[in-house]
């Protein structure tokens, strides 16, 4: 039961790619670019957060019925290790709960050698087309 849409312009801009999707699970990848580095030379947390939100949203899309809308309304990210420009980052999103009105998902971002970069959790508002 997936409502898969084409990649957004944000995904294209950041180079995020959908690698895998299944029921309530999704994997996205991104190559960390030099332009993503902060003043310390590591990937800015906002890019990591975007990967987490993207993986969780795609996982949620794979868990709700077709024609169902879902939008994240909170996001909590824990940064564990730094990512560096040139690293290939892989985020796995997994749905913990997909109810009629709300959903909860988690994500895990790994870098080279499966180094844990970040973990995240998020909540989603779920509605059918036409509902507000």
N, C-alpha and C positions, 0 to 999 in steps of 0.2 A: 504494500500500500504506500506508494511513494508519489509525492507531488514535486517531481524534479523540474527545476527551471534552469534556464541557461545561466551561465556564470554572470555575475553582476559586473558592472564597469569597475567597481572597487577591486574585485578579484582579478580582473584583467590587469589593472594598474599595478597591483602588488605581486602578480604572478602566482596566485594561489590556484592550485589544480585539485579537482576532485579525483581521488585515486581509487576509492572503493566505497561502496555503500551497501548496506543490508538492512534488515529490519531493526530499526532503532540504533543503528551504528553507521558512522561515516568516517572516512579518513581523507584528510587534505594535506597537501605538501606545498612548500614554498622555499625557494632559494633566498637566503638572506642577502640583501644587496648592500653595497657600501653606503648608499644613501639612507639606509635604515639605521645606521649607527648613531648613537648619542655622543655626547662630548667625551665619554669614557671609552669609546671605541667598541661598545657592545650594542646589540640590537635593542632599540627602544622598546619598552614594554607595551606600548600601544600596538605595535605590529604583532606581538605575541598574543595580546588580548583579542585582536581581530581574528587571528587564526583560531583561537579557542571558540569564539562566538560563531565563526563560520562552520567549524566541525560540529558543534552542538546543534546549530540550526539545520544543517543537512541531515544529521541523525534524527532530529525531530520530524523533518519532512518525510523520512522513511518510516516513521512510526504512526503518523496520523493518517486518517482516510483521505483519499483524493478530494480536492476542493476545500480542504481545511486550511485555514490560515494560522500561522504561528509567528509570533514576534517576541524576541527576548525583551524582558523588562528589568532584569538585573543580571549582573555579571560580577563574579568574585574570582580574581586571579591570584595565585600564589606563585611568585617567581622563585625558583629553586637554584638554578645555575644560569650563568650568562650564555647567550647565543652570540656568535660572532659573524660578521659579514663573510659570506662564502659558505656558511653552514647550510646544509639541506635540513629543513625543519619539517617534522611530520606530526600532525595533530590528529588524535583519534577522539571522536565524540561518541558518547553513549547515553541513551535515554534511560533515566531511572524511573520516570513516571510520565505517562501521557494520558491525562484525564480529559474530561469533556471541556473544561475551561482553562486548566493550567497544566503545565508540564515542567519537569525538572530534568536537567541533563548535566553531564560532567565531561571534561576534556582533559587530555594529557598530551603535552607537547614534548617530543623527544628530538634531540640533535644527533650529531655524529656518535657512533658507538652506542646508540640508544640511551645517551645521557639524558636524564630528566631535566628539562628546561623549565617547565611550568605545569601546574594543575589548575583547573578552573571548575566552577559550578555556575549554573545559570537557571533562571526561571523563565518560563514562556507563557504568554497569553495565547490561548487556543480558541478559535472561533470558526464558524462555517461562513462561506461567502454570503454576504448580505447582512450578517450580524455585525454589531458595532460594539 
